């Protein structure tokens, strides 16, 4: 009954769910019946690890679909080793530091994970992954192997970092470094793969790799920081902490877990808002990055996690529930976000909506009231630069900046999506009217 009531109060989300599940057609549907035995098993493993992520990967352009599927599974295997607390530390360290070398082998698998380890099947059946990895183009293999090496060594470093294991993340610099190893590196690898496929300009990687904070790094950091804020309670229950002490110590003189105490709730909420401010610092880079992606299915693959993140960030903002449990956006909201993030302008509208929501709920008494408003204004200013035509007096031409040129190029692909979205809307309303006639006419007769 609760779900029915929820849909009733959110009709736009119900509409989005119906369109997404019944009317939307994937750009590149995966013909699973024609897959080889090894590739079919790899996609089965992908489904086992993450059904939602698997769904997006399966709809990718054929040039990148198998590449990103294998990339994801290799990193999932690495993550499964790192997460398993039943493994001997020395064995775990060796596996993490040498995991990239396993990719040179024709056959290798590992069945030493604990029986309750969620994704142990990825390692048990790693032979299938190796077979498909070696079937990829050499340039794709090279990227996957390089990222695996750096991530594996980064994970191993944290295992032997006594200060990290004892005190958690200390500084904001440490926070960014940790997020780099667990998420930023994924952005590094994905960007290289997208560029190699020809779905984004080479400059997206080549011009960014020497920057202090590359655009693709911000893509990963924005996602990871949002998850870290949301997972406060769950992480504490697991004996871990990832909120940086440099931030949380401004609100507690004792320990991070003190925010769970009833008299410390307000301080805990203020700390959440400070962390949200830190995460918002990546939004401008996220929007710039998305403006560079040309191929449509790849754009959707990149955009969906980012709009989910800004929605989650708005949900955790100023929310005391974060201190005592996990909060999640509604499934209907997820459907809405997936449908409306298929264009750059749609993504921008989503970011603007949730930024307005954050500012609307920002208490004047919050210690970061001014800073959060300033950061939101910076994002607004960037959006004005992306779409200056919306704000200029009639007859005036916008400055032809590099970002404006990229947005204009991306707009061509957005315009190609408009007839598809219009068709989906028309089909929905046709079905809705037909149902209305079937239900209402008998009542009137």
KOLMIKOL-733402 format. One record per residue: x, y, z of N, C-alpha, C in turn. Coordinates in steps of 0.05 Angstrom, whole numbers. Atoms other than C-alpha are relative to their C-alpha. Last residue first. Layout:
{rec {X,Y,Z},{X,Y,Z},{X,Y,Z}}
...
This chain:
{rec {23,12,14},{-461,104,-376},{-20,-12,20}}
{rec {18,-21,9},{-414,153,-341},{-26,-12,-12}}
{rec {11,-14,-24},{-378,100,-299},{-21,21,-8}}
{rec {19,17,-14},{-370,54,-360},{-13,14,24}}
{rec {25,3,15},{-339,113,-398},{-20,-18,14}}
{rec {20,-21,-5},{-288,129,-344},{-26,-4,-14}}
{rec {8,-2,-28},{-245,66,-339},{-24,19,4}}
{rec {9,26,-9},{-239,46,-413},{-11,2,29}}
{rec {25,6,13},{-235,119,-435},{-12,-26,10}}
{rec {20,-19,-12},{-182,135,-384},{-27,-6,-12}}
{rec {7,11,-26},{-142,73,-405},{-22,17,13}}
{rec {15,25,5},{-143,96,-477},{-9,-12,26}}
{rec {27,-8,9},{-124,167,-456},{-17,-25,-5}}
{rec {14,-12,-22},{-64,141,-416},{-29,6,-7}}
{rec {7,22,-18},{-41,95,-472},{-17,11,23}}
{rec {20,16,15},{-43,153,-522},{-10,-23,18}}
{rec {26,-13,-2},{-10,198,-469},{-21,-15,-16}}
{rec {10,1,-28},{48,149,-461},{-28,12,1}}
{rec {9,27,-5},{57,140,-536},{-12,-3,28}}
{rec {25,4,15},{60,215,-546},{-12,-28,5}}
{rec {21,-14,-14},{112,223,-490},{-27,-5,-14}}
{rec {5,15,-25},{156,168,-520},{-23,14,15}}
{rec {14,24,8},{151,201,-589},{-8,-16,25}}
{rec {27,-8,7},{171,268,-560},{-17,-24,-7}}
{rec {14,-6,-25},{232,237,-526},{-29,8,-5}}
{rec {3,25,-15},{254,205,-591},{-16,5,25}}
{rec {22,15,12},{241,269,-631},{-5,-27,15}}
{rec {26,-12,-5},{284,308,-580},{-23,-15,-13}}
{rec {16,15,-20},{343,261,-580},{-28,10,3}}
{rec {6,26,11},{373,287,-645},{-17,-17,19}}
{rec {22,-4,18},{369,357,-616},{-9,-26,-13}}
{rec {24,-4,-16},{413,336,-558},{-25,2,-18}}
{rec {8,26,-9},{464,309,-607},{-25,1,17}}
{rec {8,14,24},{469,376,-642},{-11,-28,7}}
{rec {29,-6,5},{470,410,-574},{-11,-14,-25}}
{rec {16,20,-15},{537,375,-559},{-30,4,-6}}
{rec {-5,25,13},{571,418,-613},{-17,-22,13}}
{rec {13,-1,26},{539,481,-585},{3,-26,-16}}
{rec {29,3,-5},{560,461,-515},{-15,1,-26}}
{rec {4,29,-6},{632,451,-539},{-30,-5,5}}
{rec {-4,15,25},{632,520,-573},{-6,-30,5}}
{rec {24,-5,16},{604,553,-510},{1,-16,-26}}
{rec {22,15,-12},{659,520,-469},{-25,3,-16}}
{rec {-5,28,6},{714,546,-516},{-23,-17,11}}
{rec {-20,12,-18},{684,616,-513},{3,-30,-8}}
{rec {-5,28,10},{646,647,-572},{23,-12,16}}
{rec {-28,4,4},{620,707,-533},{6,-29,-8}}
{rec {-16,8,-23},{545,711,-542},{30,-2,-7}}
{rec {-11,27,4},{512,751,-598},{17,-7,25}}
{rec {-28,3,-9},{466,809,-581},{10,-29,-4}}
{rec {-19,-13,18},{404,819,-623},{29,-2,7}}
{rec {4,7,28},{353,805,-569},{19,15,-18}}
{rec {21,-16,13},{381,816,-499},{-1,-7,-30}}
{rec {-8,-24,14},{423,758,-473},{-24,15,-12}}
{rec {-1,-24,-18},{402,710,-418},{7,26,-15}}
{rec {24,-1,-17},{380,646,-454},{-2,26,16}}
{rec {22,-10,16},{432,657,-509},{-26,3,16}}
{rec {3,-29,-2},{487,650,-457},{-24,11,-15}}
{rec {24,-7,15},{477,575,-449},{-6,30,1}}
{rec {6,23,18},{544,547,-427},{-23,7,-18}}
{rec {-21,0,21},{567,614,-398},{-5,-22,-20}}
{rec {5,-24,17},{501,621,-360},{20,1,-23}}
{rec {22,8,17},{513,550,-334},{-8,23,-19}}
{rec {-10,18,21},{581,572,-309},{-22,-8,-19}}
{rec {-16,-17,19},{551,631,-272},{11,-18,-23}}
{rec {19,-15,16},{499,586,-239},{14,16,-22}}
{rec {12,20,19},{555,540,-216},{-20,13,-18}}
{rec {-21,6,20},{592,600,-186},{-10,-20,-21}}
{rec {0,-23,19},{527,623,-153},{21,-5,-21}}
{rec {23,4,18},{520,554,-120},{-1,22,-21}}
{rec {-6,22,17},{591,561,-92},{-23,-5,-20}}
{rec {-21,-9,19},{576,631,-65},{6,-23,-20}}
{rec {13,-18,19},{511,607,-33},{20,9,-21}}
{rec {17,17,17},{548,549,0},{-14,17,-21}}
{rec {-17,16,18},{603,595,25},{-17,-17,-19}}
{rec {-11,-18,21},{553,646,54},{16,-16,-20}}
{rec {21,-12,16},{513,594,93},{10,17,-23}}
{rec {-9,-2,28},{574,555,115},{-21,13,-18}}
{rec {-26,-13,1},{564,565,190},{10,4,-28}}
{rec {-21,19,6},{489,549,182},{28,14,-3}}
{rec {-18,4,-23},{446,601,218},{23,-20,-6}}
{rec {-16,-25,-2},{414,625,153},{21,-4,22}}
{rec {6,-19,-22},{389,554,144},{19,23,1}}
{rec {-24,-8,-14},{398,523,75},{-6,20,22}}
{rec {0,12,-26},{333,490,54},{25,7,17}}
{rec {26,-5,-14},{318,535,-5},{1,-10,28}}
{rec {0,-28,-9},{392,536,-25},{-26,6,15}}
{rec {-20,-3,-22},{394,460,-28},{-1,28,11}}
{rec {11,15,-23},{329,456,-69},{19,3,24}}
{rec {21,-17,-11},{355,509,-117},{-12,-12,26}}
{rec {-15,-23,-12},{418,468,-127},{-20,19,13}}
{rec {-9,9,-27},{373,407,-138},{17,21,14}}
{rec {23,6,-18},{334,441,-194},{10,-8,28}}
{rec {12,-26,-9},{396,472,-226},{-23,-5,20}}
{rec {-19,-12,-19},{431,404,-229},{-12,26,11}}
{rec {1,17,-25},{369,372,-261},{19,12,21}}
{rec {25,-6,-14},{363,429,-312},{-2,-15,26}}
{rec {-3,-27,-12},{437,422,-330},{-26,7,16}}
{rec {-18,3,-24},{427,347,-341},{3,27,14}}
{rec {15,15,-21},{368,360,-387},{16,-3,25}}
{rec {18,-20,-11},{408,413,-426},{-17,-13,22}}
{rec {-16,-18,-17},{463,361,-435},{-18,20,13}}
{rec {-11,-23,14},{412,311,-462},{16,17,20}}
{rec {-9,9,26},{394,241,-440},{11,22,-17}}
{rec {-28,-6,2},{390,262,-367},{12,-9,-27}}
{rec {-4,-28,5},{314,268,-367},{30,8,-1}}
{rec {13,-10,24},{298,195,-374},{8,28,-8}}
{rec {-11,15,23},{349,169,-324},{-12,11,-26}}
{rec {-27,-10,6},{330,224,-274},{12,-14,-24}}
{rec {2,-27,11},{256,208,-277},{27,10,-8}}
{rec {12,2,27},{268,134,-267},{-1,27,-14}}
{rec {-20,12,17},{313,148,-207},{-9,-3,-29}}
{rec {-19,-22,6},{261,194,-178},{22,-10,-18}}
{rec {13,-17,20},{211,137,-183},{17,24,-8}}
{rec {-3,14,26},{258,91,-147},{-12,17,-22}}
{rec {21,18,8},{261,142,-90},{5,-13,-27}}
{rec {20,-13,16},{327,172,-69},{-20,-21,-9}}
{rec {-2,5,29},{363,136,-13},{-22,16,-15}}
{rec {22,-12,14},{379,149,60},{4,-3,-30}}
{rec {-5,-6,28},{422,102,101},{-25,13,-13}}
{rec {7,21,19},{416,105,176},{5,10,-29}}
{rec {10,24,-13},{428,144,240},{-7,-22,-19}}
{rec {-16,7,-24},{469,205,223},{-8,-26,12}}
{rec {-25,11,9},{440,210,152},{17,-10,24}}
{rec {4,29,3},{371,220,183},{26,-14,-9}}
{rec {-10,15,-23},{395,289,207},{-3,-31,-2}}
{rec {18,22,-7},{386,318,137},{11,-17,23}}
{rec {16,-10,-23},{415,387,123},{-19,-22,10}}
{rec {-5,-28,-10},{438,361,55},{-19,7,23}}
{rec {-15,2,-25},{431,285,49},{4,28,12}}
{rec {15,16,-20},{375,290,-2},{14,-1,27}}
{rec {22,-17,-10},{408,346,-42},{-16,-14,22}}
{rec {-12,-21,-16},{471,304,-47},{-21,19,12}}
{rec {-7,12,-26},{430,244,-69},{12,22,18}}
{rec {25,5,-13},{399,285,-126},{4,-11,28}}
{rec {9,-27,-9},{468,312,-145},{-27,-3,14}}
{rec {-16,-11,-22},{495,241,-145},{-11,27,10}}
{rec {8,15,-25},{438,210,-186},{15,12,24}}
{rec {26,-12,-9},{450,266,-237},{-10,-15,24}}
{rec {-4,-27,-10},{524,246,-239},{-26,13,8}}
{rec {-11,-1,-28},{512,171,-243},{2,28,11}}
{rec {18,11,-19},{465,181,-304},{11,-1,29}}
{rec {18,-19,-12},{510,228,-343},{-17,-11,23}}
{rec {-14,-19,-17},{569,184,-360},{-19,17,17}}
{rec {-15,16,-19},{529,125,-387},{15,18,20}}
{rec {19,10,-20},{480,173,-420},{14,-16,22}}
{rec {8,-23,-15},{538,208,-456},{-19,-9,22}}
{rec {-22,-6,-18},{566,141,-477},{-7,24,17}}
{rec {1,20,-21},{499,122,-507},{22,4,21}}
{rec {24,-2,-18},{496,188,-545},{0,-20,22}}
{rec {17,24,6},{566,193,-575},{-22,-2,21}}
{rec {16,-2,24},{592,264,-567},{-19,-23,-5}}
{rec {7,27,9},{619,273,-497},{-19,2,-24}}
{rec {-20,10,20},{653,341,-487},{-7,-27,-12}}
{rec {3,-15,25},{594,377,-453},{19,-10,-22}}
{rec {23,11,15},{593,322,-400},{-4,15,-27}}
{rec {-7,26,10},{663,342,-377},{-23,-10,-18}}
{rec {-19,-4,22},{645,416,-369},{7,-27,-14}}
{rec {15,-11,22},{584,397,-328},{18,5,-24}}
{rec {18,21,10},{625,352,-283},{-15,10,-24}}
{rec {-16,19,17},{680,404,-276},{-17,-22,-12}}
{rec {-8,-14,24},{630,456,-251},{16,-18,-19}}
{rec {22,-1,19},{601,406,-202},{7,14,-26}}
{rec {-6,16,24},{666,388,-168},{-21,3,-22}}
{rec {-23,-12,14},{665,443,-114},{7,-15,-25}}
{rec {11,-18,21},{595,418,-96},{23,14,-15}}
{rec {8,16,24},{629,360,-60},{-9,18,-22}}
{rec {-24,10,12},{664,407,-10},{-6,-15,-26}}
{rec {-14,-22,12},{599,444,3},{25,-9,-14}}
{rec {15,-5,24},{564,377,16},{13,24,-15}}
{rec {-9,20,19},{619,362,67},{-14,3,-27}}
{rec {-27,-7,7},{604,427,103},{11,-19,-21}}
{rec {1,-23,18},{530,412,101},{27,9,-9}}
{rec {10,10,25},{542,344,133},{0,22,-21}}
{rec {-23,14,12},{583,378,187},{-7,-12,-27}}
{rec {-17,-21,10},{526,426,202},{25,-12,-14}}
{rec {12,-11,24},{480,366,207},{17,22,-12}}
{rec {-3,20,21},{526,333,257},{-11,9,-27}}
{rec {-28,-1,9},{531,396,298},{5,-20,-22}}
{rec {-3,-25,15},{455,399,301},{28,3,-10}}
{rec {13,2,26},{451,325,321},{5,25,-17}}
{rec {-20,-8,20},{501,332,378},{-11,0,-29}}
{rec {-7,-28,-5},{451,332,436},{21,10,-20}}
{rec {22,-19,4},{419,268,409},{7,29,3}}
{rec {12,-7,-26},{485,230,404},{-21,22,-4}}
{rec {23,17,-4},{498,203,334},{-15,6,26}}
{rec {23,-13,13},{544,262,319},{-26,-17,3}}
{rec {16,-16,-19},{591,233,371},{-24,13,-12}}
{rec {25,13,-7},{613,179,322},{-18,16,19}}
{rec {19,-2,23},{666,226,292},{-28,-12,7}}
{rec {-3,21,21},{702,233,358},{-22,3,-20}}
{rec {-5,27,-11},{715,285,413},{5,-20,-23}}
{rec {-27,0,-13},{721,359,397},{7,-28,10}}
{rec {-2,18,-23},{663,356,347},{28,0,11}}
{rec {26,3,-12},{640,407,296},{-1,-19,24}}
{rec {11,-27,-5},{705,435,269},{-27,-1,15}}
{rec {-11,-10,-26},{735,365,279},{-9,29,5}}
{rec {18,7,-22},{688,340,223},{10,10,27}}
{rec {27,-12,1},{723,380,168},{-15,-7,25}}
{rec {-4,-29,4},{798,368,180},{-27,14,-1}}
{rec {-1,-12,-26},{778,299,207},{3,31,-2}}
{rec {-27,-10,-8},{759,277,137},{-1,16,26}}
{rec {3,-29,-1},{694,236,133},{27,11,10}}
{rec {-12,-13,23},{718,167,113},{-4,30,0}}
{rec {8,-29,1},{706,126,176},{15,13,-23}}
{rec {-15,-16,18},{706,50,185},{-9,30,2}}
{rec {-26,-7,-11},{685,3,240},{18,16,-18}}
{rec {-20,18,10},{629,-29,199},{28,6,11}}
{rec {8,27,-9},{575,6,240},{21,-21,-8}}
{rec {-6,1,-29},{613,71,229},{-7,-27,11}}
{rec {-29,3,-3},{611,58,154},{8,-2,29}}
{rec {-8,27,8},{536,45,154},{30,-4,4}}
{rec {9,19,-20},{523,109,193},{8,-28,-6}}
{rec {-11,-5,-26},{564,155,149},{-7,-22,20}}
{rec {-6,25,-14},{543,123,83},{12,3,28}}
{rec {24,16,-4},{509,185,53},{5,-24,19}}
{rec {18,-16,-18},{570,230,62},{-25,-17,7}}
{rec {-12,0,-26},{616,176,33},{-17,16,20}}
{rec {4,26,-13},{570,164,-26},{11,-1,29}}
{rec {28,1,-6},{569,238,-44},{-7,-26,15}}
{rec {5,-17,-23},{644,240,-38},{-29,0,8}}
{rec {-10,13,-24},{651,181,-85},{-6,16,25}}
{rec {15,23,-6},{607,209,-140},{8,-12,27}}
{rec {27,-9,-6},{638,278,-140},{-18,-23,8}}
{rec {0,-10,-27},{708,248,-136},{-28,9,8}}
{rec {-2,22,-19},{698,205,-198},{-3,10,29}}
{rec {23,18,5},{674,261,-244},{-1,-22,21}}
{rec {23,-11,-14},{724,309,-211},{-25,-18,-4}}
{rec {-4,6,-28},{781,265,-235},{-24,9,17}}
{rec {8,28,-4},{754,267,-306},{4,-9,29}}
{rec {29,2,0},{756,343,-305},{-8,-29,7}}
{rec {13,4,27},{829,342,-285},{-30,-3,2}}
{rec {24,17,-4},{849,370,-216},{-14,-3,-27}}
{rec {-1,6,-29},{920,399,-216},{-24,-18,7}}
{rec {14,-20,-17},{920,394,-292},{1,-8,29}}
{rec {-20,-14,-16},{973,350,-325},{-12,22,17}}
{rec {-15,18,-17},{923,298,-350},{21,14,17}}
{rec {7,0,-28},{873,350,-374},{19,-15,18}}
{rec {-2,-27,-11},{897,370,-443},{-5,1,30}}
{rec {-27,-11,4},{910,298,-464},{4,27,13}}
{rec {-20,14,-17},{846,268,-433},{27,14,-2}}
{rec {13,7,-25},{789,312,-457},{19,-15,19}}
{rec {-6,-20,-20},{836,340,-510},{-12,-6,28}}
{rec {-24,9,-14},{830,275,-549},{7,20,23}}
{rec {-25,-10,11},{759,296,-567},{24,-9,17}}
{rec {-6,-26,-13},{703,250,-544},{26,10,-12}}
{rec {25,-11,-9},{670,188,-574},{3,26,15}}
{rec {7,-23,17},{730,168,-616},{-26,13,8}}
{rec {23,7,16},{736,99,-584},{-9,22,-19}}
{rec {-10,20,19},{805,117,-559},{-22,-8,-19}}
{rec {-16,-14,20},{775,179,-526},{10,-19,-22}}
{rec {19,-16,17},{721,139,-491},{15,15,-22}}
{rec {15,19,17},{773,88,-466},{-19,15,-19}}
{rec {-19,10,21},{819,143,-441},{-15,-19,-19}}
{rec {-6,-22,19},{761,176,-405},{18,-8,-22}}
{rec {23,-3,18},{739,111,-374},{4,21,-20}}
{rec {2,22,19},{808,98,-346},{-22,3,-20}}
{rec {-24,0,17},{818,165,-313},{-2,-21,-22}}
{rec {3,-22,19},{747,166,-287},{23,3,-20}}
{rec {21,10,18},{757,98,-255},{-5,21,-22}}
{rec {-14,17,19},{821,126,-225},{-19,-12,-21}}
{rec {-13,-17,19},{781,180,-191},{14,-15,-22}}
{rec {19,-9,20},{737,128,-157},{12,18,-22}}
{rec {24,17,2},{773,85,-106},{-20,9,-21}}
{rec {-6,29,4},{844,112,-114},{-25,-17,-3}}
{rec {-14,4,26},{824,185,-126},{4,-30,-5}}
{rec {20,0,20},{774,184,-68},{12,-5,-28}}
{rec {15,25,-3},{830,166,-21},{-21,-3,-22}}
{rec {-18,22,8},{874,222,-48},{-15,-27,2}}
{rec {-1,0,29},{817,273,-44},{17,-23,-10}}
{rec {27,7,9},{805,254,29},{-1,-2,-31}}
{rec {2,30,-3},{879,256,44},{-26,-10,-11}}
{rec {-18,10,20},{881,328,17},{0,-31,0}}
{rec {15,-2,25},{820,344,58},{17,-11,-23}}
{rec {3,-26,12},{859,320,119},{-17,-1,-26}}
{rec {-8,-23,-17},{856,262,168},{-7,27,-13}}
{rec {-10,-21,18},{819,203,136},{5,25,17}}
{rec {16,-7,24},{811,145,185},{14,22,-16}}
{rec {14,-25,-3},{845,147,254},{-18,8,-24}}
{rec {6,-7,-27},{871,77,266},{-18,24,2}}
{rec {16,22,-13},{870,46,197},{-9,7,28}}
{rec {26,1,13},{892,112,165},{-18,-21,13}}
{rec {15,-24,-8},{948,121,215},{-28,0,-12}}
{rec {9,2,-28},{971,49,206},{-17,24,9}}
{rec {-1,-27,-11},{975,54,130},{-12,-1,28}}
{rec {-23,-1,-19},{988,-20,113},{4,28,12}}
{rec {1,23,-19},{919,-31,83},{22,2,20}}
{rec {18,-7,-22},{919,39,52},{-2,-23,21}}
{rec {-12,-20,-17},{981,23,11},{-18,7,24}}
{rec {-20,13,-17},{951,-41,-14},{13,20,19}}
{rec {15,15,-21},{890,-4,-41},{19,-13,20}}
{rec {12,-19,-18},{935,45,-77},{-15,-13,22}}
{rec {-21,-9,-18},{977,-12,-106},{-11,21,20}}
{rec {-8,22,-17},{914,-45,-134},{22,9,20}}
{rec {20,3,-21},{888,21,-161},{7,-22,20}}
{rec {-1,-23,-19},{953,38,-197},{-21,-3,22}}
{rec {-25,-1,-15},{960,-31,-228},{0,22,21}}
{rec {0,22,-20},{887,-38,-247},{25,1,17}}
{rec {17,-9,-22},{889,31,-281},{-1,-21,22}}
{rec {-13,-22,-15},{949,10,-322},{-17,10,23}}
{rec {-22,10,-16},{919,-57,-341},{13,22,16}}
{rec {11,16,-22},{853,-28,-364},{22,-10,19}}
{rec {12,-18,-20},{888,25,-405},{-10,-15,24}}
{rec {-21,-16,-13},{934,-25,-439},{-12,19,21}}
{rec {-13,17,-20},{877,-73,-455},{20,16,17}}
{rec {19,2,-22},{839,-18,-491},{12,-16,23}}
{rec {0,-27,-13},{900,-2,-534},{-20,1,23}}
{rec {-23,-4,-18},{910,-77,-548},{0,27,14}}
{rec {-22,-13,14},{839,-84,-577},{23,6,19}}
{rec {3,-29,4},{797,-131,-535},{24,10,-16}}
{rec {13,-4,26},{798,-207,-544},{-3,30,-7}}
{rec {-20,4,22},{850,-214,-489},{-12,3,-28}}
{rec {-20,-22,-2},{800,-185,-439},{20,-2,-23}}
{rec {12,-23,14},{746,-233,-464},{19,24,2}}
{rec {4,7,28},{789,-294,-445},{-11,24,-16}}
{rec {-26,0,14},{812,-262,-381},{-3,-5,-29}}
{rec {-7,-28,3},{740,-249,-359},{26,3,-15}}
{rec {18,-11,21},{721,-321,-371},{7,29,-6}}
{rec {-9,10,26},{782,-345,-332},{-17,11,-23}}
{rec {-16,-20,13},{760,-300,-274},{11,-9,-27}}
{rec {3,3,29},{704,-349,-257},{17,21,-16}}
{rec {1,29,6},{723,-358,-184},{-1,-5,-30}}
{rec {-27,11,-1},{744,-285,-181},{1,-30,-6}}
{rec {-16,-15,20},{678,-256,-205},{28,-11,-1}}
{rec {3,13,26},{641,-310,-166},{17,13,-21}}
{rec {-22,19,3},{669,-280,-101},{-1,-14,-27}}
{rec {-7,3,29},{622,-221,-110},{23,-19,-5}}
{rec {21,-4,20},{584,-222,-44},{8,-6,-29}}
{rec {-8,-24,15},{637,-251,2},{-18,3,-24}}
{rec {21,-20,0},{598,-300,45},{7,25,-15}}
{rec {25,10,13},{640,-361,29},{-22,21,-2}}
{rec {18,11,-19},{705,-323,45},{-26,-8,-13}}
{rec {17,-18,-15},{749,-312,-14},{-18,-14,20}}
{rec {-7,-2,-28},{802,-364,-32},{-16,20,16}}
{rec {24,9,-15},{771,-386,-99},{5,2,31}}
{rec {-5,0,-29},{818,-349,-145},{-25,-7,14}}
{rec {24,-4,-16},{824,-355,-221},{7,-2,29}}
{rec {-5,-5,-28},{878,-352,-274},{-27,4,14}}
{rec {18,12,-19},{884,-372,-347},{9,7,29}}
{rec {23,10,15},{913,-336,-407},{-21,-13,18}}
{rec {3,29,1},{958,-294,-363},{-24,-8,-18}}
{rec {-17,10,21},{978,-222,-377},{-3,-30,-4}}
{rec {12,-6,26},{918,-198,-337},{17,-9,-24}}
{rec {18,23,7},{945,-233,-276},{-13,4,-27}}
{rec {-16,21,13},{1002,-182,-277},{-18,-24,-7}}
{rec {-2,-8,28},{952,-126,-261},{15,-21,-16}}
{rec {24,7,15},{935,-164,-197},{2,8,-29}}
{rec {-8,15,24},{1006,-162,-171},{-24,-6,-18}}
{rec {-24,-12,14},{1000,-108,-118},{7,-14,-26}}
{rec {6,-28,9},{929,-128,-98},{23,11,-16}}
{rec {20,0,21},{943,-203,-96},{-6,28,-11}}
{rec {-13,10,25},{1007,-194,-57},{-20,0,-23}}
{rec {-19,-20,10},{973,-149,-5},{13,-10,-27}}
{rec {15,-22,12},{915,-197,3},{18,21,-13}}
{rec {11,10,25},{961,-256,14},{-15,22,-15}}
{rec {-22,3,18},{1000,-218,67},{-9,-9,-28}}
{rec {-9,-26,9},{936,-195,101},{23,-2,-21}}
{rec {-25,-6,-14},{906,-265,104},{11,26,-12}}
{rec {-25,6,13},{836,-261,74},{24,7,17}}
{rec {-9,27,-7},{775,-262,118},{27,-8,-12}}
{rec {-15,-1,-26},{766,-186,116},{9,-28,9}}
{rec {3,25,-15},{747,-189,42},{18,0,25}}
{rec {22,-1,-20},{738,-117,17},{0,-25,19}}
{rec {-5,-21,-20},{806,-112,-18},{-21,0,22}}
{rec {-24,8,-15},{798,-178,-55},{4,20,23}}
{rec {9,23,-16},{727,-160,-77},{23,-11,17}}
{rec {14,-11,-23},{752,-91,-100},{-9,-23,19}}
{rec {-20,-13,-17},{803,-123,-146},{-13,9,26}}
{rec {-17,22,-11},{750,-169,-176},{20,11,20}}
{rec {17,13,-20},{703,-109,-184},{15,-23,13}}
{rec {-2,-17,-24},{760,-72,-219},{-18,-11,22}}
{rec {-27,1,-10},{767,-129,-269},{3,16,26}}
{rec {-4,26,-14},{692,-134,-276},{28,-4,11}}
{rec {16,1,-25},{683,-60,-292},{5,-26,16}}
{rec {-13,-19,-18},{739,-59,-344},{-14,-1,28}}
{rec {-24,14,-10},{709,-122,-376},{15,18,20}}
{rec {9,24,-16},{640,-90,-382},{24,-14,12}}
{rec {8,-11,-26},{672,-24,-405},{-10,-23,19}}
{rec {-23,-12,-13},{707,-59,-462},{-6,9,28}}
{rec {-15,22,-12},{648,-103,-479},{25,10,14}}
{rec {16,16,-19},{603,-42,-490},{16,-22,14}}
{rec {-9,-3,-28},{654,6,-520},{-13,-20,20}}
{rec {-29,-4,-1},{651,-7,-595},{10,0,29}}
{rec {-16,25,2},{582,-38,-589},{30,4,2}}
{rec {-8,4,28},{553,30,-566},{17,-25,-1}}
{rec {-22,-16,12},{528,23,-494},{4,-7,-30}}
{rec {11,-18,21},{460,-6,-476},{21,17,-13}}
{rec {11,16,22},{488,-66,-438},{-11,17,-23}}
{rec {-23,10,17},{531,-19,-396},{-11,-15,-24}}
{rec {-11,-22,15},{469,18,-370},{22,-9,-19}}
{rec {21,-9,20},{432,-46,-350},{11,23,-17}}
{rec {0,19,23},{495,-74,-317},{-19,10,-22}}
{rec {-23,-8,16},{500,-12,-272},{2,-18,-25}}
{rec {5,-26,10},{429,-25,-246},{23,9,-19}}
{rec {20,1,21},{439,-100,-239},{-5,28,-13}}
{rec {16,-25,-1},{504,-93,-201},{-20,0,-23}}
{rec {-14,-20,-16},{551,-151,-183},{-17,26,2}}
{rec {-2,8,-28},{507,-209,-205},{12,22,17}}
{rec {27,-2,-13},{487,-175,-270},{1,-7,29}}
{rec {7,-29,-2},{560,-164,-288},{-27,3,13}}
{rec {-14,-10,-23},{574,-237,-273},{-5,29,5}}
{rec {14,11,-24},{519,-257,-321},{14,9,25}}
{rec {23,-17,-5},{550,-210,-372},{-17,-10,23}}
{rec {-9,-26,-9},{616,-245,-365},{-23,18,6}}
{rec {-7,3,-28},{583,-313,-371},{9,26,12}}
{rec {26,2,-14},{551,-292,-437},{5,-3,30}}
{rec {11,-27,-2},{619,-269,-462},{-26,0,16}}
{rec {-16,-16,-19},{650,-336,-446},{-11,28,4}}
{rec {2,10,-27},{595,-377,-478},{15,17,20}}
{rec {-16,24,-4},{592,-333,-540},{-3,-9,29}}
{rec {-26,-2,-13},{535,-283,-546},{14,-27,2}}
{rec {-22,5,20},{480,-290,-598},{28,2,13}}
{rec {2,27,11},{423,-300,-548},{23,-6,-19}}
{rec {-13,20,-17},{445,-239,-509},{0,-28,-11}}
{rec {12,26,9},{429,-191,-566},{13,-22,16}}
{rec {-18,23,0},{447,-127,-528},{-15,-25,-8}}
{rec {7,22,-17},{403,-67,-546},{20,-24,-4}}
{rec {-14,24,10},{439,-8,-577},{-6,-24,18}}
{rec {-13,-8,25},{398,56,-570},{14,-24,-13}}
{rec {-30,-4,-2},{353,24,-519},{12,7,-27}}
{rec {-16,21,15},{278,34,-533},{30,6,3}}
{rec {-27,-8,9},{236,72,-482},{14,-23,-14}}
{rec {0,-15,25},{163,52,-479},{27,7,-11}}
{rec {18,10,21},{151,0,-425},{4,12,-27}}
{rec {2,29,-1},{202,6,-367},{-15,-11,-25}}
{rec {-26,13,-2},{226,77,-378},{-2,-31,-3}}
{rec {-15,-5,25},{160,105,-402},{26,-16,0}}
{rec {14,14,21},{122,72,-344},{14,3,-27}}
{rec {-5,29,-4},{174,94,-293},{-14,-16,-22}}
{rec {-28,6,8},{174,166,-319},{5,-30,1}}
{rec {-2,-3,29},{98,170,-314},{27,-8,-11}}
{rec {15,23,10},{100,144,-243},{1,0,-31}}
{rec {-18,22,-3},{154,196,-228},{-13,-26,-10}}
{rec {-21,-3,20},{111,251,-256},{20,-23,1}}
{rec {9,9,26},{53,225,-214},{20,2,-23}}
{rec {-21,-8,19},{90,232,-148},{-7,-9,-28}}
{rec {-9,-27,-7},{37,231,-93},{22,10,-19}}
{rec {23,-19,3},{1,172,-125},{9,29,6}}
{rec {3,-6,28},{68,135,-134},{-22,21,-4}}
{rec {-23,-14,9},{81,139,-60},{-2,9,-29}}
{rec {3,-28,-9},{11,118,-43},{23,18,-9}}
{rec {21,-11,16},{19,56,-86},{-5,29,7}}
{rec {-11,-7,27},{86,42,-54},{-21,12,-17}}
{rec {-18,-23,-2},{58,47,16},{10,8,-27}}
{rec {17,-24,0},{0,0,0},{17,25,0}}
